[in-house]
Amino acid sequence: MSDSEYVKIYTGNYIIVQLIKDRLEQVGISPVIKDESESGRLAGFAAALQGQPEVYVHEKELGEAVKIVETVRGEMENK
């Protein structure tokens, strides 16, 4: 995704990625989730790939998306 208009805003565990995805969608931002371990599992290589999912957003939505990620991370740290 390096030659695209999308920017990675978060890499982490699946639960937090899903929470960020839901919050972004609530404000009309459509994130792209890249999860190599899930792709590997579907291809039959589950043991070979142990990555963390990544969240990407369009560069035009970056400012608002980063605020949402910071909010979610703050909520998770306070629990």
C-alpha positions in Angstrom: 0.0 0.0 0.0 3.0 2.3 -0.1 2.1 3.8 -3.5 -1.5 4.6 -2.6 -3.5 7.4 -1.0 -4.0 5.3 2.1 -2.1 5.8 5.4 -1.6 3.2 8.2 -2.9 4.6 11.4 -2.8 1.6 13.7 -1.2 -1.8 14.1 -2.3 -4.0 17.1 -4.4 -6.7 18.4 -7.6 -7.8 16.7 -10.0 -6.5 19.3 -8.7 -3.0 19.3 -8.6 -3.0 15.5 -12.3 -4.0 15.4 -13.2 -1.3 17.9 -11.3 1.4 15.8 -13.0 0.1 12.7 -16.4 0.4 14.2 -15.8 3.9 15.5 -14.4 5.0 12.1 -17.4 3.6 10.3 -19.8 5.4 12.8 -18.4 8.8 11.5 -18.5 7.8 7.8 -14.8 6.7 7.4 -14.3 3.4 5.6 -11.1 1.9 6.8 -9.1 -0.8 5.1 -8.0 -3.6 7.4 -4.9 -5.6 6.4 -4.5 -8.8 8.3 -1.8 -11.1 6.9 -2.4 -13.8 9.6 -6.0 -14.0 8.5 -5.1 -14.2 4.9 -2.6 -17.0 5.7 -5.2 -18.9 7.7 -7.6 -18.7 4.8 -4.9 -20.0 2.5 -4.0 -22.8 4.9 -0.8 -21.3 6.3 -2.0 -20.3 9.7 1.1 -21.4 11.6 3.5 -19.6 9.2 2.1 -16.1 9.6 1.7 -14.5 13.0 1.2 -10.8 12.3 -1.0 -8.1 13.7 -3.8 -6.5 11.8 -3.3 -3.0 10.4 -5.8 -0.2 9.9 -5.5 2.2 6.9 -7.5 5.2 6.0 -7.6 7.6 3.0 -5.2 10.4 3.5 -8.0 13.0 3.3 -9.6 11.4 6.4 -6.3 11.1 8.4 -6.8 13.9 10.9 -10.2 12.7 12.1 -9.1 9.1 12.0 -6.1 9.7 14.2 -8.2 11.4 16.8 -10.5 8.4 16.9 -7.5 6.0 17.3 -6.1 8.2 20.2 -9.5 8.1 21.9 -9.8 4.3 21.6 -6.3 3.8 22.8 -6.9 6.1 25.8 -10.1 4.2 26.7 -8.3 0.9 26.5 -5.4 2.1 28.7 -7.8 3.3 31.4 -9.5 0.0 31.8 
